[in-house]
Amino acid sequence: MLLRWTLRLRWVAAIGQMIALVVAAFIFRLELPWWALISGLMATVFSNHLLHDCLDGNSEKCRAMMNALIFGDTLILTMMLYSSGGVHNPFVGFYLLLVALAAMTLSGKSLCALLGLATVEVMVLWYFHIPFEGPPWVVNDGRLTYSVFLTGWGVSLLLIAACIAFFVHRMNRQLREREVALAEAERQVTAASRFQALATLAAGVAHELGSPLGTIAIASKDLERSLQRQGAAPAWQEDARLIRSEVDRCRQILDRLDRRSTRRTGESPEPCTAATLCGQLEKHLSAAMFGRVRIDDRTQGFPLLLSTRAILQALVVLIENACEADSSVKPVTLEIRIQEPDEIVFRVTDHGPGIPAHLRSRIGQPFFTTKQDQSGMGLGLFLVQTLTGHLGGSCTLLPSVGGGTCATLTLPVKPGLE
């Protein structure tokens, strides 16, 4: 981008030189060695074409060529000024523009070398140059009259200020855009690290607690049978059943942790269709939840390449949340459509109470849940958002038009083979 804007500035400089030559010839009637001035102009135009042809090639080669052209521009400017009054030419200030451009593109050593070269060139122009020749109201003793010089100097300063301001503004804008991109990359890295840490924690918890819970489940069942045979008090038998039910609940939590781990995020895309993807939802949802899902497939059997298992995990979480948000038997809609040639959209809509406005900013944070009974772990949406980020997509939750919440997954997709 920097090279392109530098090229544009050089084209502006070439156009400015051409206008200056026309003004000098037809308005001020100056008699100058036009062959030297036109040669300098043509050198600028030719070098611009070389730089333009290099833009889509090797970036290092292109940058080296541009650095060489900056040094060449000082020589071209010196030649043109030598042919038109030397330091008495009001456009001698264009050395400042070249130095400013060099400060943005050259290394420290190259910049010092350019400053030294420009200093030598100005000193040479002070003593050696071709004086102006023209009408008395324009030229006096080989120099421009004071009024003409001031006019030219004002125009020169205006052009220099405009070019520097424009170039610095573009550089500043690029720096801001780079800072935003860097902040977004850091955010994604942080989210991925937290996601991986949670997955490691989930695997460790499932491994460490699986065996003890199995032992407690067997012991509680044996205890319940023993109490029944011995005719123990009903309260004791109820306590034994409570232990067993709580063990089952712990197992369900461990199953959810394992099911929502990150082990599938790196899987390669597989050929599929939206219909085959929806057909696999029945295996991952309870019968009651799957019975409430109304699928609106608008892809018309379009062949796709998707990370099917990872997307299934995300859809299961969203559908479970949608069903749990609405305790009635109202249907949950799953809409699937191709938004762009390279994007697919999954939209899950429920008829629940929706997400309170003051809590929307916290949705997706780990261990935060809006479920009244606190039955959730607050990890589902966090894992879905991080999962879609791994796949290059996005996940958003917005209020639905008819009430409730609309969760939208937008994912990149490649057309599959017919």
Residue pairs with C-beta under 8 A, 6 or more apart in sequence:
1 174
2 104
2 105
2 171
2 174
3 51
3 55
3 59
3 62
3 63
3 66
4 55
5 167
5 170
6 51
6 66
6 101
6 105
6 167
7 48
7 51
7 52
7 55
9 101
9 163
9 166
9 167
10 44
10 47
10 48
10 51
10 69
10 73
11 48
12 163
13 44
13 73
13 94
13 97
13 163
14 41
14 44
14 45
14 48
16 159
17 40
17 41
17 44
17 80
18 41
20 91
21 34
21 37
21 38
21 41
24 30
24 32
24 84
25 32
25 34
28 134
28 135
28 138
28 148
29 134
29 135
29 138
30 84
30 132
30 133
30 134
30 138
30 139
31 133
31 134
32 83
32 84
32 130
32 132
32 133
33 83
33 130
36 79
36 80
36 82
36 83
37 80
37 83
37 84
39 79
40 76
40 77
40 79
40 80
43 72
43 76
44 73
44 76
47 69
47 72
50 65
50 69
51 62
51 65
51 66
51 69
54 61
54 62
54 65
55 62
63 105
66 105
67 105
67 106
67 110
70 98
70 101
70 102
70 105
70 106
70 114
71 113
71 114
71 117
73 98
74 95
74 98
74 114
74 117
74 118
74 121
75 121
77 94
77 95
77 98
77 121
78 121
78 124
78 125
81 87
81 89
81 91
81 92
81 125
81 129
82 124
82 125
82 128
82 129
82 130
83 129
83 130
84 129
84 130
84 132
85 129
85 130
85 131
85 132
85 142
85 143
85 144
86 92
86 125
86 126
86 128
86 129
86 130
87 122
87 125
87 126
87 129
88 129
88 132
88 142
88 143
88 144
88 149
89 144
89 152
90 144
90 149
90 151
90 152
90 153
90 155
90 156
91 152
91 156
92 122
92 125
92 156
93 153
93 156
93 157
93 160
94 156
94 160
95 118
95 121
95 122
96 160
96 164
97 160
97 163
97 164
98 114
98 118
99 114
99 115
99 118
100 164
100 167
100 168
101 167
102 110
102 111
102 114
103 111
104 167
104 171
106 114
131 142
131 143
132 138
132 139
132 142
132 143
132 144
133 139
133 142
137 145
138 144
138 145
138 148
139 145
143 149
144 152
188 389
191 385
191 386
191 389
192 386
192 389
192 390
194 366
194 386
195 262
195 382
195 383
195 386
195 387
196 262
198 366
198 379
198 382
198 383
199 261
199 262
199 263
202 257
202 258
202 260
202 261
203 258
203 261
205 254
205 257
206 254
206 257
206 258
209 250
209 254
210 254
213 247
213 250
213 251
213 254
216 243
216 247
217 244
217 247
217 248
217 251
220 240
220 243
220 244
220 247
221 244
223 240
223 243
224 237
224 240
224 241
224 244
227 236
227 237
227 240
228 237
253 377
256 377
257 377
257 379
259 284
259 313
259 316
260 313
260 317
260 379
260 380
260 383
262 383
262 386
262 387
262 390
264 307
264 309
264 310
264 313
265 307
265 310
265 387
265 390
265 391
266 390
267 307
267 309
267 310
268 307
269 305
269 306
269 307
269 308
269 414
270 305
270 306
270 307
270 308
271 303
271 304
271 305
271 416
271 417
272 303
272 304
272 305
272 306
272 308
272 416
273 299
273 301
273 302
273 303
273 304
273 416
274 297
274 299
274 301
274 302
274 304
274 336
274 344
275 297
275 301
277 306
277 308
277 311
277 312
278 295
278 297
278 334
278 336
280 308
280 312
281 290
281 293
281 312
281 315
281 316
281 319
282 290
284 312
284 316
285 293
285 316
285 319
285 320
288 323
289 319
289 320
289 323
289 332
292 323
292 329
292 330
292 331
292 332
293 319
293 331
293 332
293 333
293 334
294 331
294 332
294 333
294 334
295 334
295 336
296 333
296 334
296 335
296 336
297 336
298 335
298 336
298 337
298 338
299 336
299 337
299 338
299 344
302 338
302 415
303 415
303 416
303 417
303 418
304 344
304 413
304 414
304 415
304 416
305 413
305 414
305 415
305 416
306 344
306 411
306 413
307 391
310 387
310 390
310 391
311 346
311 391
311 409
311 411
313 383
313 384
313 387
314 346
314 384
314 387
314 388
314 395
314 409
315 334
315 346
315 348
315 409
317 380
317 381
317 383
317 384
318 346
318 348
318 384
318 407
318 409
319 332
319 334
319 348
320 380
321 350
321 380
321 381
321 407
322 332
322 348
322 349
322 350
322 352
322 404
322 405
322 407
323 332
323 350
324 371
324 375
324 376
325 350
325 352
325 353
325 404
325 405
326 332
326 350
326 351
326 352
326 404
328 351
330 350
330 351
332 348
332 349
332 350
333 347
333 348
333 349
334 346
334 347
334 348
335 345
335 346
335 347
335 348
335 349
336 344
336 345
336 346
336 347
337 344
337 345
337 347
338 344
338 345
338 413
339 345
339 410
341 415
342 412
342 413
342 414
343 410
343 411
343 412
343 413
344 410
344 411
344 413
345 408
345 409
345 410
345 411
346 408
346 409
346 411
347 406
347 407
347 408
347 409
348 406
348 407
348 408
348 409
349 400
349 404
349 405
349 406
349 407
350 400
350 404
350 405
351 400
351 402
351 403
351 404
352 403
352 404
352 405
353 403
353 404
354 399
354 400
354 403
354 404
354 405
355 363
355 370
355 397
355 399
355 405
356 370
359 370
360 397
362 368
363 370
363 381
363 397
364 381
364 382
364 385
364 395
364 397
365 378
365 382
366 378
366 379
366 382
367 377
367 378
367 379
368 378
369 376
369 377
369 378
381 395
381 397
384 395
384 409
385 395
388 394
388 395
388 409
388 410
388 411
391 411
391 412
392 411
392 412
393 409
393 410
393 411
393 412
394 409
394 410
395 407
395 408
395 409
395 410
396 407
396 408
396 410
397 405
397 406
397 407
397 408
398 405
398 406
398 408
399 405
399 406
400 406
